Amino acid sequence: MLLLLERLGGDYIVWDKSASIRFLKPGRGTVRALFEISDAKLAEIKAEADAVGKCEPRFELKITDDSGEPVAELTKVLHVRRKRARP
């Protein structure tokens, strides 16, 4: 949520709507997750929020162990809308 809020700038509101995690196996040791939002995905989110008034993008990522094997899968849905102009 914070990554998307930073990338969108101050004209948008971003909230966490839902999240789920599916554990695949025990995560022993260090685990890693890489969060990325491409410029294309960012443009798509902005366009939908501007045209429709809101956007609820869904993000999925894998959490991996030191050997690169997935230990969990994360799904997150956010709520994005443009801030209303104040008179």
Buried (B, 14 or more C-beta within 10 A) or exposed (E): BEEBBEBBEEEBBBEEBEEEEEEEEEBEEEEEEEEEBEEEBBEEBBEBBEEEEEBBBEBEBBBBBEEEEBBBBBEBBBBBBBEEEEE
